[in-house]
Amino acid sequence: MGSLSGSDWGPLPTVDETVLCDGAGDDLYLQTLAALLKRMPRPALAFVLAGGDVLRGDRFGRLGLTLAGARRRDHQVARALQGVPSVWLPAGGYHHDAWRVLAGTAMVLMVRWDAPNPERYDPLVKRFAGISAELLAAISARRSSTPRIWRRRSASVGNAAGRGCLLGYYTATGLEHGLYRYGVMDQLRRIGYGGFHITFDRTGLGERLRLNGRIVPPRASPRTRRTIC
């Protein structure tokens, strides 16, 4: 096992560990990595912890690599492990550009691509901006196709029930749809919840939204399912 880091973790039995000085940059890191890979025996199976905390300015990594240096690190390890079954895992990353390191690792492994990520591109912002635009378009379409008298009647019924709209705008149905589109509902179902419904109320601090649900027991597989007569 080999380890290359900017922090001294003390003696690690069976680990060939190299600790670099604080802020070690691309050249020193890559030279040290090459020496470490040369010392290591060729494995039958490799696990690679491709840390995203190697960037200069990372809160905990204590190294000083650039994004280009991190990409060269991945190329170097991939070449050393060519022909060896390998499992690459992301590890750490507390810099606002850490995701770019991890995305670069994926590009090296999939297509050996060296092109940098676009400077101002953020995949999460792009994804959620697209969903937001879709939701706003759907809301506008429903509003334009709903008779005004029905909108007034619906609002009065909601207010009479004590729910109304959150912040005077969002309905419970609309919020449920939004949480579904953003993937929140699917994530909750994955960990065993279901039967969702949203309620609004007021507290001393303002308005409050609650997402209520229930624990859904896992379905028994056909082999374990029993019929009791």
C-alpha positions in Angstrom: 0.0 0.0 0.0 1.3 3.5 -0.8 0.2 6.9 0.4 1.2 10.4 -0.6 -0.1 13.3 1.5 0.7 16.7 3.0 0.0 15.6 6.6 1.9 13.3 8.9 -0.5 10.6 10.2 2.2 8.9 12.3 3.4 5.3 11.7 1.2 3.3 9.4 2.1 -0.4 9.4 2.6 -2.0 6.0 2.1 1.4 4.3 4.8 3.0 2.1 4.0 6.5 3.1 5.6 9.8 1.8 4.7 13.0 3.5 5.3 16.2 1.5 6.0 19.7 2.9 3.1 22.1 3.3 2.1 23.6 0.0 4.1 21.2 -2.2 3.3 22.0 -5.8 3.0 20.1 -9.1 6.6 19.3 -9.7 7.6 18.0 -6.3 4.3 16.1 -5.9 4.6 14.4 -9.3 8.3 13.5 -8.9 7.6 12.0 -5.5 4.6 10.1 -6.9 6.7 8.7 -9.7 9.2 7.4 -7.1 6.5 5.9 -5.0 4.9 4.1 -8.0 8.3 2.7 -9.0 8.9 1.3 -5.5 5.5 -0.4 -5.3 5.1 -4.0 -6.5 2.6 -4.6 -9.3 -0.7 -5.6 -7.6 -3.3 -8.1 -8.7 -6.0 -5.6 -7.8 -5.6 -1.9 -7.1 -7.7 0.5 -5.2 -6.9 4.2 -5.9 -8.1 7.0 -3.6 -7.9 9.9 -6.0 -8.2 12.8 -3.5 -9.8 16.1 -4.5 -8.1 17.8 -1.6 -4.7 18.2 -3.3 -5.5 21.7 -4.7 -3.7 24.8 -3.5 -5.9 26.5 -1.0 -7.8 23.4 0.1 -8.8 23.8 3.8 -7.4 20.4 4.9 -5.2 19.0 2.1 -2.1 21.1 2.8 -0.8 20.6 -0.7 -0.5 23.0 -3.6 -1.4 21.3 -6.8 -3.0 23.1 -9.8 -5.9 21.5 -11.7 -3.5 20.6 -14.4 -1.2 19.0 -11.9 -4.0 16.9 -10.5 -4.9 15.7 -14.0 -1.2 14.7 -14.6 -1.4 12.8 -11.3 -4.3 10.7 -12.6 -2.5 10.1 -15.9 0.6 9.0 -14.1 -1.2 6.5 -11.8 -3.4 5.2 -14.7 -0.3 4.5 -16.8 1.4 2.7 -13.9 -1.7 0.5 -13.4 -2.3 -0.2 -17.1 -3.6 -3.8 -17.4 -4.3 -4.1 -13.6 -8.0 -4.3 -12.5 -8.5 -1.1 -10.6 -11.2 0.6 -8.5 -10.9 4.4 -8.4 -12.6 6.2 -5.5 -13.0 9.9 -4.8 -11.5 11.0 -1.5 -11.8 14.3 0.1 -11.9 17.7 -1.5 -12.8 20.9 0.5 -12.0 23.5 -2.2 -14.6 25.1 -4.3 -12.9 23.6 -7.4 -12.5 20.1 -5.8 -15.3 18.8 -8.1 -13.1 19.7 -11.1 -10.4 17.4 -9.8 -12.9 14.5 -9.5 -14.4 15.2 -12.9 -10.9 15.3 -14.4 -10.2 11.8 -12.9 -13.3 10.5 -14.6 -12.3 12.0 -17.9 -8.8 10.5 -17.6 -10.2 7.0 -16.9 -12.9 7.1 -19.6 -11.4 8.9 -22.5 -7.9 9.9 -21.5 -9.0 13.5 -22.1 -6.7 16.4 -21.1 -9.1 19.4 -21.9 -9.8 21.4 -18.7 -13.3 22.0 -17.4 -14.7 25.3 -18.7 -13.7 28.0 -16.2 -17.2 29.2 -15.3 -19.1 25.9 -15.8 -20.8 24.3 -12.7 -22.8 21.2 -13.4 -25.0 21.6 -10.4 -25.9 25.1 -11.2 -26.6 24.1 -14.8 -28.8 21.2 -13.8 -30.9 23.0 -11.2 -31.2 26.1 -13.4 -32.7 23.9 -16.1 -35.2 22.3 -13.6 -36.1 25.8 -12.2 -36.8 27.1 -15.7 -38.9 24.1 -16.5 -40.9 24.5 -13.3 -41.5 28.2 -13.8 -42.7 27.5 -17.4 -45.1 24.9 -16.1 -46.5 27.3 -13.4 -46.9 30.0 -16.0 -48.7 27.7 -18.4 -51.1 26.5 -15.7 -51.8 30.0 -14.6 -52.6 31.2 -18.1 -54.9 28.3 -18.8 -56.8 28.5 -15.5 -59.9 30.7 -15.4 -59.5 33.7 -13.1 -62.6 32.9 -11.1 -61.4 29.4 -10.4 -58.0 30.7 -9.2 -59.8 33.1 -6.8 -62.1 30.2 -5.6 -59.1 27.9 -5.1 -57.2 30.5 -3.2 -60.1 31.2 -0.9 -60.7 27.5 -0.2 -57.0 27.0 0.6 -57.0 30.0 3.0 -60.1 28.8 4.7 -58.4 25.5 5.4 -55.6 27.3 7.1 -52.9 26.3 4.5 -52.9 28.9 1.8 -49.6 29.3 -0.1 -46.2 29.3 1.4 -44.8 32.9 1.2 -48.0 33.8 -0.5 -47.0 32.0 -3.7 -46.1 28.3 -3.5 -48.9 25.7 -3.2 -48.3 22.3 -1.5 -48.9 20.5 -4.8 -46.4 22.8 -6.6 -43.8 22.2 -3.9 -44.3 18.5 -4.0 -43.8 18.6 -7.8 -40.7 20.7 -7.3 -39.2 18.3 -4.7 -39.9 15.4 -7.1 -38.2 17.1 -10.0 -35.1 18.1 -7.9 -34.7 14.4 -6.9 -35.5 14.8 -3.2 -38.5 12.5 -3.3 -36.6 9.7 -5.1 -33.7 10.0 -2.6 -36.2 9.7 0.4 -37.9 6.7 -1.3 -34.5 5.1 -1.8 -33.8 5.2 2.0 -37.2 3.8 2.9 -39.8 6.6 3.1 -43.0 7.2 1.2 -46.6 8.5 1.4 -45.4 12.1 1.2 -47.5 15.2 1.8 -46.6 18.8 2.5 -48.2 21.0 5.2 -47.7 24.7 6.0 -48.1 26.5 9.3 -46.8 29.5 11.2 -44.5 29.8 14.1 -43.2 32.7 16.1 -40.4 33.0 13.6 -42.5 33.0 10.5 -43.9 30.4 8.1 -42.9 26.8 8.2 -43.0 24.0 5.7 -43.2 20.3 6.7 -42.6 17.4 4.5 -44.5 14.5 6.1 -44.0 10.8 5.2 -44.0 7.3 6.6 -41.5 4.5 6.7 -42.2 2.0 4.0 -41.1 -1.6 4.8 -39.0 -3.2 2.0 -40.9 -5.6 -0.2 -40.1 -9.2 0.4 -38.5 -11.0 -2.6 -40.6 -13.8 -4.2 -38.3 -16.4 -2.6 -39.0 -15.1 0.9 -42.6 -14.2 0.5 -45.0 -16.5 2.4 -48.7 -17.1 2.2 -50.5 -17.9 5.5 -53.8 -19.7 5.2 
